[in-house]
Amino acid sequence: MTSELVIDVQQKQISIALLEDQKLVEYQYEPRSASFAVGNIYMAKVRKLMPGLNACFVDVGHERDAFLHYLDLGNQFSSYEKYLKQVQSDRKRSFPFSKAIRLPDLPKDGSVQTTLGLGQEVLVQIVKEPISTKGPRLTGEISFAGRYLVLIPFNDKVTVSSKIKSGEERARLKQLIHSIKPRNCGVIVRTVAEGRRVAELDAELKILNKRWEETIQKVQEIQQRPQLVYEETGRAVALLRDLFNQTYESIHVNDEDVFNEVKSYVSLIAPEKANIVKLYTGKVPIFDNYNVTKQLKSGFGKIVSFKHGAYLVIEHTEALHVVDVNSGVRTRSAEGQEANALEVNLGAADELARQLRLRDMGGIIVVDFIDMNLPEDRQMLYERMCKNMEQDRARHNILPLSKFGLMQITRQRVRPAIDVNVEETCPTCFGKGTIKSSLLFTEQLESKIDTLVNKIGVKKFYLHVHPYVAAYINQGFISQKRRWQLKYGAGVHIVSSQKLAFLQYEFYDSKKQFIDMKEEIETK
């Protein structure tokens, strides 16, 4: 299996697509202005105590207060509290973390009322992003994740991933980390650290320790609360940190700054793979070039088709995701209904496993497969689903089919499910149902070009239009595009974009920055 990563950097958001054997399996997007991401650390204030829940609500600057349970404060909360008071008592002199005193663990049967007070300042980290009407979920046990290691201040233990099976390797890693780890810090050794040399692990440990020291320095300097004191690495680098492996053949980026950031990170973790990071400079949108746009359009939405006319119906409620499997217009198998149901269900299991990763669906997922009578067929379906989910990084649990033919799946949820709305309001009529005659569309575009060139002064730009419209504009020796170039200059460029609707258009300047030339009044 070969993997490639495609990173589309736009003015307002960064989109990342992971392709395995050229098939889209993971997709993430993040606004450029996004905050409150998993891993961010805040110096925050306790806003409200909830004794009945043994929890509190904390102000981290989000529109909704974040939730912090007593058990999520962490065993070393008392040590953090004492150390932070020492750090903040003198803003001019640093207090070395190596000299910090570790206090006894917080009792597990304690109460939030006796531990925290209203207005108290606490150092917290986001473990679950805001979802729907809920604010972020917090923890008081701070950690800094790297590719090979996770650093946990005030935790003196060294833990090795259970996926490393070799007893000899586990002992080697434990002994090695004990010899290089900073004082007062614990370390989790991740699976990919297996077989790594001491120099690689020591280099990353120093980087993680430096992040912790910079976080404390910022805590010491800030004047107001709540305040972000550590921001998790960008989505592109974070995804690489968790996903990168030797099967990666290429990483394509269409922005020079992000390209340099990604290449720098890959050079750090896998120097021999640095040359797979490539800067995309083509005129066609990067997602169109690598067939991501088409897979996004077909992979999202309420109804998802898979082989031979069968399809899934995916519904999302507040509490759970519900999936219905339908055979659709599929031709009945010559071997009978049971064989037909098994074949459709196995295909649905393959597609569903991809959809869970693609949409990052979390919580409870209930799947209504087509009824099957034979126990061996039901067991085969369960085993197929378990095997398909082995590639999923999120923690999950799958139950066998119930007597009603339902399969229940739980999957870790740390951020909202990805939702790409493929049924949008018409961009040309804004939902009104009436537009100008399509025969006048090129005249409307020319009016916009005239305004752009002669009034705004933009001489070089890229006009993105639907592929059919692009074909019409480019047809013939003396094409419409050629006429525009003769009239307005050679800076007029036409780009075919699959993401646009039939009569939708977008203007971009020479630096690929979006130019808003759309007005709702055009449709009247």
TAFENJO-V363906 format. One record per residue. N is the residue number from 1. RES is the residue in one small letter. PSI is psi in whole degrees, -180 to 180 (* if undefined). NEAR is the number of other ideal C-beta (glycine too) atoms within 12 Angstrom. Layout:
{{N	RES	PSI	NEAR} {N	RES	PSI	NEAR}}
//
This chain:
{{1	m	132	16} {2	t	145	17} {3	s	145	29} {4	e	146	35} {5	l	133	45} {6	v	120	41} {7	i	117	44} {8	d	108	37} {9	v	114	34} {10	q	174	26} {11	q	-37	19} {12	k	-20	16} {13	q	161	20} {14	i	128	33} {15	s	139	37} {16	i	128	40} {17	a	132	43} {18	l	122	41} {19	l	131	33} {20	e	119	25} {21	d	43	15} {22	q	14	20} {23	k	130	27} {24	l	121	36} {25	v	-25	34} {26	e	142	37} {27	y	131	37} {28	q	144	40} {29	y	151	31} {30	e	127	33} {31	p	146	16} {32	r	-26	19} {33	s	11	11} {34	a	146	24} {35	s	-176	24} {36	f	42	38} {37	a	155	32} {38	v	131	34} {39	g	-20	37} {40	n	144	37} {41	i	135	41} {42	y	146	40} {43	m	109	36} {44	a	176	41} {45	k	140	28} {46	v	123	35} {47	r	-39	30} {48	k	134	26} {49	l	140	26} {50	m	83	22} {51	p	-34	15} {52	g	-33	12} {53	l	-8	18} {54	n	47	23} {55	a	179	29} {56	c	162	36} {57	f	135	30} {58	v	138	43} {59	d	113	32} {60	v	9	39} {61	g	-3	27} {62	h	157	30} {63	e	-27	14} {64	r	139	22} {65	d	146	28} {66	a	155	40} {67	f	131	34} {68	l	113	44} {69	h	153	30} {70	y	-43	32} {71	l	-17	23} {72	d	-2	33} {73	l	-27	38} {74	g	151	33} {75	n	-31	27} {76	q	27	33} {77	f	-40	37} {78	s	-38	25} {79	s	-44	33} {80	y	-47	41} {81	e	-46	27} {82	k	-45	21} {83	y	-42	31} {84	l	-36	34} {85	k	-40	22} {86	q	-42	23} {87	v	-42	32} {88	q	-10	26} {89	s	-25	15} {90	d	107	12} {91	r	-12	16} {92	k	-28	10} {93	r	130	12} {94	s	150	21} {95	f	108	24} {96	p	136	17} {97	f	-28	32} {98	s	-22	20} {99	k	0	15} {100	a	148	30} {101	i	130	21} {102	r	122	24} {103	l	167	19} {104	p	154	14} {105	d	151	19} {106	l	131	27} {107	p	138	16} {108	k	-23	16} {109	d	20	12} {110	g	180	20} {111	s	143	22} {112	v	-29	33} {113	q	-39	20} {114	t	-12	15} {115	t	-39	31} {116	l	159	36} {117	g	159	17} {118	l	135	18} {119	g	-4	17} {120	q	141	29} {121	e	133	31} {122	v	146	42} {123	l	118	47} {124	v	159	51} {125	q	141	42} {126	i	127	40} {127	v	-15	31} {128	k	128	30} {129	e	161	33} {130	p	131	28} {131	i	123	27} {132	s	-121	19} {133	t	2	9} {134	k	143	23} {135	g	-176	27} {136	p	156	39} {137	r	136	31} {138	l	164	44} {139	t	151	35} {140	g	-3	45} {141	e	99	33} {142	i	141	44} {143	s	152	35} {144	f	114	39} {145	a	133	31} {146	g	-169	41} {147	r	-41	34} {148	y	-29	39} {149	l	159	42} {150	v	123	37} {151	l	130	39} {152	i	103	36} {153	p	148	40} {154	f	13	38} {155	n	116	31} {156	d	4	22} {157	k	153	20} {158	v	119	30} {159	t	136	25} {160	v	138	32} {161	s	135	23} {162	s	-14	12} {163	k	-13	16} {164	i	107	25} {165	k	-30	12} {166	s	121	16} {167	g	-37	11} {168	e	-43	14} {169	e	-38	21} {170	r	-43	24} {171	a	-41	16} {172	r	-47	24} {173	l	-41	36} {174	k	-48	26} {175	q	-41	18} {176	l	-48	29} {177	i	-38	35} {178	h	-32	24} {179	s	-19	16} {180	i	-11	28} {181	k	148	35} {182	p	157	33} {183	r	145	19} {184	n	16	28} {185	c	144	36} {186	g	162	34} {187	v	136	39} {188	i	127	31} {189	v	120	40} {190	r	164	32} {191	t	-39	25} {192	v	-7	30} {193	a	-9	35} {194	e	126	23} {195	g	0	19} {196	r	151	28} {197	r	161	16} {198	v	-35	21} {199	a	-41	13} {200	e	-44	26} {201	l	-39	37} {202	d	-40	24} {203	a	-43	22} {204	e	-37	35} {205	l	-38	37} {206	k	-38	22} {207	i	-45	27} {208	l	-40	38} {209	n	-36	29} {210	k	-37	20} {211	r	-41	32} {212	w	-43	39} {213	e	-40	28} {214	e	-35	21} {215	t	-46	37} {216	i	-39	35} {217	q	-39	22} {218	k	-37	24} {219	v	-39	38} {220	q	-32	28} {221	e	-29	19} {222	i	149	25} {223	q	-34	11} {224	q	155	15} {225	r	150	26} {226	p	157	32} {227	q	135	27} {228	l	124	28} {229	v	-15	35} {230	y	127	33} {231	e	129	26} {232	e	150	35} {233	t	158	30} {234	g	159	29} {235	r	-39	37} {236	a	-48	43} {237	v	-38	36} {238	a	-41	29} {239	l	-41	33} {240	l	-40	38} {241	r	-39	33} {242	d	-28	31} {243	l	-26	32} {244	f	133	32} {245	n	177	25} {246	q	-8	15} {247	t	-9	20} {248	y	124	31} {249	e	-32	22} {250	s	151	25} {251	i	116	40} {252	h	129	35} {253	v	138	38} {254	n	15	34} {255	d	132	29} {256	e	-39	19} {257	d	-47	18} {258	v	-37	34} {259	f	-46	27} {260	n	-38	20} {261	e	-46	27} {262	v	-43	43} {263	k	-38	30} {264	s	-41	21} {265	y	-44	31} {266	v	-38	32} {267	s	-31	19} {268	l	-44	25} {269	i	-25	35} {270	a	78	27} {271	p	-33	16} {272	e	-14	11} {273	k	7	26} {274	a	-31	21} {275	n	-5	16} {276	i	-14	28} {277	v	120	36} {278	k	138	28} {279	l	122	24} {280	y	125	30} {281	t	11	15} {282	g	160	18} {283	k	-32	21} {284	v	137	26} {285	p	140	35} {286	i	-38	38} {287	f	-33	33} {288	d	-40	30} {289	n	-34	25} {290	y	20	33} {291	n	32	23} {292	v	-41	39} {293	t	-46	31} {294	k	-40	23} {295	q	-32	31} {296	l	-44	34} {297	k	-36	25} {298	s	-20	24} {299	g	-15	33} {300	f	176	31} {301	g	173	24} {302	k	-39	22} {303	i	126	24} {304	v	118	35} {305	s	147	26} {306	f	-157	29} {307	k	146	19} {308	h	35	21} {309	g	-7	18} {310	a	160	33} {311	y	160	28} {312	l	143	42} {313	v	118	23} {314	i	121	34} {315	e	143	22} {316	h	123	29} {317	t	179	16} {318	e	-37	14} {319	a	-29	14} {320	l	170	23} {321	h	139	33} {322	v	130	26} {323	v	129	37} {324	d	133	28} {325	v	127	42} {326	n	141	26} {327	s	-17	29} {328	g	-134	24} {329	v	16	12} {330	r	138	24} {331	t	135	14} {332	r	138	18} {333	s	145	17} {334	a	-18	9} {335	e	-1	11} {336	g	172	15} {337	q	-39	20} {338	e	-45	22} {339	a	-38	20} {340	n	-46	26} {341	a	-42	32} {342	l	-44	30} {343	e	-42	34} {344	v	-43	38} {345	n	-39	40} {346	l	-41	32} {347	g	-39	34} {348	a	-38	41} {349	a	-40	37} {350	d	-48	28} {351	e	-38	35} {352	l	-42	44} {353	a	-39	37} {354	r	-41	35} {355	q	-37	44} {356	l	-42	40} {357	r	-42	34} {358	l	-46	36} {359	r	-7	39} {360	d	46	38} {361	m	134	38} {362	g	176	30} {363	g	-139	32} {364	i	131	26} {365	i	123	41} {366	v	125	31} {367	v	126	40} {368	d	94	26} {369	f	164	39} {370	i	137	34} {371	d	137	24} {372	m	141	31} {373	n	-33	17} {374	l	127	18} {375	p	-37	14} {376	e	-32	13} {377	d	-40	28} {378	r	-38	30} {379	q	-40	17} {380	m	-41	25} {381	l	-44	37} {382	y	-44	30} {383	e	-36	19} {384	r	-43	29} {385	m	-43	38} {386	c	-42	22} {387	k	-42	17} {388	n	-33	27} {389	m	-2	30} {390	e	-28	16} {391	q	-9	26} {392	d	124	30} {393	r	-28	25} {394	a	143	27} {395	r	137	14} {396	h	163	29} {397	n	134	19} {398	i	131	30} {399	l	148	18} {400	p	165	23} {401	l	136	34} {402	s	175	16} {403	k	-14	12} {404	f	3	14} {405	g	18	24} {406	l	139	26} {407	m	131	37} {408	q	131	27} {409	i	135	38} {410	t	140	22} {411	r	137	31} {412	q	134	24} {413	r	114	32} {414	v	-11	28} {415	r	163	34} {416	p	148	27} {417	a	141	32} {418	i	130	28} {419	d	110	26} {420	v	109	29} {421	n	108	12} {422	v	-5	19} {423	e	79	14} {424	e	163	19} {425	t	137	15} {426	c	121	18} {427	p	-12	23} {428	t	-24	31} {429	c	-4	21} {430	f	37	21} {431	g	0	14} {432	k	-26	16} {433	g	-2	10} {434	t	141	14} {435	i	171	24} {436	k	160	20} {437	s	134	13} {438	s	-22	19} {439	l	-24	11} {440	l	4	15} {441	f	-45	27} {442	t	-31	29} {443	e	-38	17} {444	q	-42	29} {445	l	-41	38} {446	e	-36	25} {447	s	-41	22} {448	k	-40	31} {449	i	-42	38} {450	d	-44	20} {451	t	-43	20} {452	l	-44	30} {453	v	-49	28} {454	n	-25	16} {455	k	-43	13} {456	i	-29	17} {457	g	19	15} {458	v	110	28} {459	k	-29	18} {460	k	125	23} {461	f	167	36} {462	y	123	32} {463	l	113	41} {464	h	127	34} {465	v	168	39} {466	h	146	30} {467	p	-37	25} {468	y	-42	20} {469	v	-40	32} {470	a	-41	31} {471	a	-40	16} {472	y	-43	23} {473	i	-31	31} {474	n	-5	26} {475	q	148	17} {476	g	160	12} {477	f	-48	9} {478	i	77	12} {479	s	169	19} {480	q	-39	29} {481	k	-43	32} {482	r	-40	18} {483	r	-43	21} {484	w	-39	30} {485	q	-37	25} {486	l	-34	13} {487	k	-38	17} {488	y	-1	30} {489	g	164	19} {490	a	-2	15} {491	g	-1	22} {492	v	119	33} {493	h	136	30} {494	i	129	36} {495	v	129	32} {496	s	125	29} {497	s	121	32} {498	q	-19	30} {499	k	-13	31} {500	l	149	28} {501	a	173	26} {502	f	-48	21} {503	l	29	28} {504	q	151	32} {505	y	156	39} {506	e	139	31} {507	f	139	34} {508	y	143	28} {509	d	-175	24} {510	s	-19	16} {511	k	14	14} {512	k	24	28} {513	q	136	18} {514	f	136	19} {515	i	118	27} {516	d	105	17} {517	m	13	27} {518	k	134	22} {519	e	136	14} {520	e	-26	16} {521	i	-18	10} {522	e	-27	25} {523	t	-6	23} {524	k	*	11}}
//
